[in-house]
């Protein structure tokens, strides 16, 4: 026997005389015997208790018990939260908290009809309406990135120290001139609270964070302080203020990590990827460039004075596809808007073939109009120096940075700045992407012509 009891609206009288009307759906009682049902008096006030209601059995012959499933057993992304009063002062904060944690999916309720609108990506905006936070803006590459962003019309906020540059030689006025066209925010990226307050005082949200932070020395403590902690601070603050994309300037050498700064960068890369895995609305681009042009001009002055070009081994131990700073800055900006660069690790080099130290030396001698002259240093000498420094560190721990500098020198003297082929274990020029139009030879010619290093 089945009984279908339709309920269109149920009215309850509260002790205060208020009535609450709830639409109820039809309920069916299937295959049970109903012996008796006492009349329900709705004229009396209903008493409510915080205790769980006990199920009422309407059958004396058969009871079917169904298992209970708690929402707490579900994946957080599958939990729907119904928020009433979401437009109120407190309700608004509750919704923001639910969204910021990315754990629950809030469903807001309003007394008026609501229309669900799709979330708009910053990539659909006009550049002038896209707010880009740049950290490491006074560094060599960061400065070019700020200029490229300003040139393309983005609203750029450049974070800078009050005294920037090597040895803190640049004043506030120097920095403002250097970052002309951007809104300069003087803060400290190594202090999370300080950076948070500075960005909060801007008064608007952030769409993209671009990090060009890098340790200046490569020392042990400095590497973890800048390449990991400060970079993570910029991610945390950016996310707190609405950033949905993060562009990280890393380094191609992290693919074979032997140095402290490489381990620090890799740790942050892993956390950045995990952030995107946990939040589908957040994306990243990790840029791993090869050698920069500026890092290759150190011996020009010596060659002009008739000195030989110094190479390690036979001069072919390491190779790279150097990229100019303007081309690299252009690639980084492309990472903000190009969807094919989203959630990817992007090794990048400049145009042309891979060059060894021997190739670069011959290029310089040709431009200078001098006969090539090389001085070859056996790589084993550096190995001996590193062994001595490692021994001394055990006795004098304060020398750890000196030992690390020796390892950095050895690494760059022997390891190529190209993509490491995981199948062969060899560096591959063919698998290293090229970008841009500036060539190293043109750069060398310009430097030598202008007598600048």
DAHU-V278064 format. One record per backbone hydrogen bond with DSSP energy under -0.5 kcal/mol. CO is the residue of the C=O (numbers start at 0). NH is the residue of the N-H. If there is no record, write none. Layout:
# DAHU-V278064
co->CO nh->NH
co->CO nh->NH
This chain:
# DAHU-V278064
co->0 nh->30
co->0 nh->31
co->2 nh->4
co->2 nh->28
co->3 nh->5
co->4 nh->26
co->9 nh->21
co->11 nh->13
co->11 nh->19
co->12 nh->45
co->13 nh->16
co->17 nh->13
co->19 nh->11
co->19 nh->21
co->21 nh->9
co->26 nh->4
co->27 nh->29
co->28 nh->2
co->31 nh->33
co->32 nh->34
co->38 nh->40
co->39 nh->41
co->45 nh->47
co->54 nh->56
co->62 nh->64
co->63 nh->65
co->69 nh->72
co->70 nh->73
co->74 nh->77
co->75 nh->78
co->77 nh->79
co->78 nh->104
co->79 nh->81
co->80 nh->82
co->80 nh->106
co->81 nh->83
co->82 nh->108
co->84 nh->87
co->87 nh->91
co->88 nh->92
co->89 nh->93
co->90 nh->94
co->91 nh->95
co->92 nh->96
co->93 nh->97
co->94 nh->98
co->95 nh->99
co->96 nh->100
co->97 nh->101
co->97 nh->102
co->97 nh->103
co->98 nh->101
co->103 nh->105
co->104 nh->80
co->105 nh->107
co->106 nh->82
co->108 nh->84
co->108 nh->85
co->120 nh->123
co->121 nh->124
co->125 nh->128
co->126 nh->129
co->126 nh->154
co->128 nh->130
co->129 nh->131
co->129 nh->154
co->130 nh->132
co->130 nh->206
co->130 nh->207
co->131 nh->133
co->131 nh->156
co->132 nh->134
co->132 nh->209
co->133 nh->158
co->134 nh->211
co->135 nh->138
co->138 nh->142
co->139 nh->143
co->140 nh->144
co->141 nh->145
co->142 nh->146
co->143 nh->147
co->144 nh->148
co->145 nh->149
co->146 nh->150
co->147 nh->151
co->148 nh->153
co->149 nh->152
co->153 nh->155
co->154 nh->131
co->155 nh->157
co->155 nh->182
co->156 nh->133
co->156 nh->158
co->157 nh->184
co->158 nh->136
co->159 nh->186
co->163 nh->169
co->164 nh->167
co->165 nh->168
co->169 nh->163
co->170 nh->174
co->171 nh->175
co->172 nh->176
co->173 nh->177
co->174 nh->178
co->176 nh->179
co->178 nh->181
co->181 nh->183
co->182 nh->157
co->183 nh->185
co->184 nh->159
co->184 nh->186
co->187 nh->190
co->189 nh->191
co->190 nh->194
co->191 nh->195
co->192 nh->196
co->193 nh->197
co->194 nh->198
co->195 nh->199
co->196 nh->200
co->198 nh->201
co->198 nh->202
co->199 nh->202
co->206 nh->243
co->206 nh->244
co->207 nh->132
co->208 nh->210
co->208 nh->246
co->209 nh->134
co->209 nh->211
co->210 nh->248
co->218 nh->222
co->219 nh->223
co->220 nh->224
co->221 nh->225
co->222 nh->226
co->222 nh->227
co->223 nh->228
co->224 nh->229
co->225 nh->230
co->227 nh->231
co->228 nh->232
co->229 nh->233
co->230 nh->234
co->231 nh->235
co->232 nh->236
co->233 nh->237
co->234 nh->238
co->235 nh->239
co->236 nh->240
co->237 nh->240
co->237 nh->242
co->238 nh->241
co->240 nh->205
co->243 nh->282
co->244 nh->208
co->245 nh->247
co->245 nh->284
co->246 nh->210
co->246 nh->248
co->247 nh->249
co->247 nh->286
co->250 nh->253
co->251 nh->254
co->252 nh->255
co->253 nh->256
co->255 nh->257
co->258 nh->262
co->259 nh->263
co->260 nh->264
co->261 nh->265
co->262 nh->266
co->263 nh->267
co->264 nh->268
co->265 nh->269
co->266 nh->270
co->267 nh->271
co->268 nh->272
co->269 nh->273
co->270 nh->274
co->271 nh->275
co->272 nh->276
co->273 nh->277
co->274 nh->278
co->278 nh->281
co->282 nh->245
co->283 nh->342
co->283 nh->343
co->284 nh->247
co->284 nh->286
co->285 nh->287
co->285 nh->345
co->286 nh->249
co->286 nh->288
co->287 nh->347
co->288 nh->251
co->290 nh->322
co->292 nh->295
co->293 nh->296
co->296 nh->299
co->298 nh->302
co->299 nh->303
co->300 nh->304
co->301 nh->306
co->302 nh->305
co->307 nh->309
co->308 nh->374
co->310 nh->376
co->311 nh->314
co->311 nh->316
co->314 nh->357
co->317 nh->356
co->318 nh->416
co->319 nh->321
co->319 nh->354
co->320 nh->349
co->322 nh->292
co->323 nh->327
co->324 nh->328
co->325 nh->329
co->326 nh->330
co->327 nh->331
co->328 nh->332
co->329 nh->333
co->330 nh->334
co->331 nh->335
co->332 nh->335
co->332 nh->336
co->333 nh->336
co->333 nh->337
co->336 nh->338
co->337 nh->340
co->338 nh->341
co->340 nh->343
co->343 nh->285
co->343 nh->345
co->344 nh->346
co->345 nh->287
co->347 nh->289
co->348 nh->434
co->354 nh->319
co->355 nh->359
co->356 nh->360
co->357 nh->361
co->358 nh->362
co->359 nh->363
co->360 nh->364
co->361 nh->365
co->362 nh->366
co->363 nh->367
co->364 nh->368
co->364 nh->369
co->372 nh->308
co->373 nh->375
co->374 nh->310
co->375 nh->377
co->376 nh->312
co->377 nh->380
co->377 nh->381
co->378 nh->381
co->378 nh->382
co->379 nh->383
co->380 nh->384
co->381 nh->385
co->382 nh->386
co->383 nh->387
co->384 nh->388
co->385 nh->389
co->386 nh->390
co->387 nh->391
co->388 nh->392
co->389 nh->393
co->390 nh->394
co->391 nh->394
co->391 nh->395
co->394 nh->396
co->395 nh->398
co->396 nh->399
co->398 nh->402
co->399 nh->403
co->400 nh->404
co->401 nh->405
co->402 nh->406
co->403 nh->407
co->404 nh->408
co->405 nh->409
co->406 nh->410
co->407 nh->411
co->408 nh->412
co->409 nh->413
co->410 nh->413
co->410 nh->414
co->415 nh->417
co->416 nh->320
co->418 nh->420
co->418 nh->427
co->419 nh->421
co->420 nh->424
co->425 nh->420
co->426 nh->428
co->427 nh->418
co->428 nh->431
co->430 nh->432
co->432 nh->348
co->437 nh->350
co->438 nh->442
co->439 nh->443
co->440 nh->444
co->441 nh->445
co->442 nh->446
co->443 nh->447
co->444 nh->448
co->445 nh->449
co->446 nh->450
co->446 nh->451
co->447 nh->450
